[in-house]
């Protein structure tokens, strides 16, 4: 079994999804900050949600320490030169609280309803890799020159420069070998999620969410990262989190929906179910096995998991 990266302290994030007014958004962000969460996240989709860039800036303005994290910007929705400028501005105006997440795009309905071409996963991931090279070049000193297959940036000086040096921590994550390997080469934070190659979250994701599949992904990551591996921060987003003294019936009923057996559901790193003490023990075991120290908590579980955050954050 592949050894995980260097042991890191726990930290936690949770989304601001579902907030549709400034008051709701600010109350949510301040609550997460008060509960000890490290970051507040916002998705990047075309469904009923606030736009991510303005939302992240509003959160930064209304809080003092919590980090702001697009989870994640969808590469196909913006030219990388425009995204590099917006992200550097967010980092500058928040005085270094941005975690920059970039993804290849996965939600089929976003593409279908906007007319953006939904290319196959290989092409989307390769395009994201090229985009990331443009963004890094624009954040560095001097004019950027990247003449790629999809993007041609010739002599553009990126302004402003990010507050954090050399740049904000970059999050890349996903379920496929190709994107995990890209993250190993280029990212600072590597996000593990079930495979979403179907363009939706359903039972097809189950085989990619088992402990054995997670072991394989860790091997892919180590092979691609090389000497960088020890310095990576590993993140896992919980798809299900529920505090309960009787978790067994839930695992029996959820297994079909997620394509997992009940035993696999109990051990998958993408679910956390049980009493608080059990949750703490589970997260500690998962950090020992896979290196997961950065935990994404679902919107509806952030309050209930506050005792877990209080016990583990920073340890």
Secondary structure as UniProt FT lines:
FT   STRAND          10..15
FT   TURN            17..18
FT   HELIX           22..35
FT   STRAND          39..42
FT   HELIX           52..62
FT   STRAND          67..70
FT   STRAND          73..74
FT   HELIX           75..77
FT   HELIX           80..93
FT   TURN            94..95
FT   STRAND          98..103
FT   HELIX           108..114
FT   HELIX           121..139
FT   STRAND          143..147
FT   STRAND          152..157
FT   STRAND          169..174
FT   HELIX           177..186
FT   STRAND          189..192
FT   TURN            197..198
FT   HELIX           203..209
FT   HELIX           211..225
FT   HELIX           226..231
FT   STRAND          233..237
FT   STRAND          240..243
FT   HELIX           248..258
FT   HELIX           262..267
FT   TURN            269..270
FT   STRAND          271..274
FT   HELIX           276..290
FT   STRAND          292..297
FT   HELIX           299..301
FT   TURN            302..305
FT   HELIX           306..312
//
